[in-house]
Amino acid sequence: MKIKWLKLHQCIDSNFKDGLNCLDNFDCYEEEFNGFQYRLYVHKDEFDDESSSLVTAVLGLYDVEFEQEHNPSIFQIPSTMINRIYSFINA
C-alpha cells in the first residue's frame, strides 16, 4: 500500500521556512508496527559552543487497518535527552 502522507506533508509545508524543500536536510525513517505505519523526518542542528545538538523531528502516523492518517507531531529535543532515552530503552 502506498501512503500519500497528506497531513504530514501539509504540516511540514506550513511550519518550515522552505516548506517541503527543507526535507532535503532531513533523514527519513519508516516502520510498520502494531498496525500503524510510522514516518519520521529528523534533522540535527549542531552548535559550535555546545556539547549537545538540537534534534527536530516530525512524526507521521497512519492507521493501516482503517486507512486513516493521524495528525502529525513536531518536536525539538536536545541530543543529550535522546541519549538518555536510548539508554533507558536498552537497559
C-alpha positions in Angstrom: 0.0 0.0 0.0 1.3 3.4 -1.0 0.6 6.0 1.7 0.3 9.6 0.4 1.1 11.3 3.8 -1.1 14.3 3.0 -1.3 15.7 6.6 2.4 15.1 7.2 3.5 16.9 4.1 0.9 19.8 4.7 2.3 20.2 8.3 5.9 20.4 7.0 4.9 22.8 4.2 3.1 25.1 6.7 5.6 25.0 9.6 9.0 25.1 7.9 10.6 28.1 6.2 11.4 26.3 2.9 8.3 24.1 3.0 8.7 20.6 1.6 12.1 21.7 0.1 13.5 21.5 3.7 13.2 17.7 3.5 16.5 17.6 1.6 18.1 18.4 5.0 16.2 15.7 6.9 16.7 12.0 7.3 13.6 9.9 6.8 12.8 6.7 8.7 9.8 4.4 8.2 8.5 1.5 10.1 5.3 -0.5 10.4 4.5 -1.6 13.9 1.3 -2.9 15.6 -1.0 -2.0 12.7 0.4 1.5 12.2 2.9 2.9 9.7 5.3 5.5 11.1 7.3 8.0 9.2 9.8 10.2 11.0 11.7 13.1 9.5 14.7 14.1 11.6 17.2 16.9 11.4 20.1 17.7 13.8 21.4 21.2 14.4 24.9 21.3 15.8 26.3 24.4 17.6 30.0 25.3 17.8 30.0 26.1 21.5 27.7 23.3 22.7 28.4 19.7 23.6 24.9 18.6 22.5 22.8 19.3 19.5 19.2 20.1 18.9 17.1 17.5 17.1 14.0 18.5 15.2 11.6 15.6 14.5 8.3 15.4 12.5 6.4 12.2 13.1 3.6 11.0 10.9 1.3 8.1 11.9 -1.0 6.1 9.6 -3.6 3.5 10.8 -3.2 0.7 8.2 -6.4 -1.1 9.2 -8.7 2.0 8.9 -6.6 3.7 6.2 -6.5 6.9 8.2 -3.7 9.3 8.6 -3.4 10.9 12.1 -2.3 14.5 12.7 1.5 14.7 12.7 3.6 15.9 15.6 6.6 18.3 15.5 9.0 18.5 18.4 12.6 19.5 19.2 14.7 17.7 21.8 18.3 18.0 22.9 20.5 15.1 21.8 21.6 14.5 25.4 18.0 13.7 26.3 17.8 11.3 23.3 20.9 9.6 24.6 19.2 9.1 28.0 16.1 7.7 26.3 18.3 5.3 24.3 20.0 4.1 27.4 16.6 3.6 29.1 15.3 1.5 26.2 18.4 -0.6 26.1 18.7 -1.2 29.8 
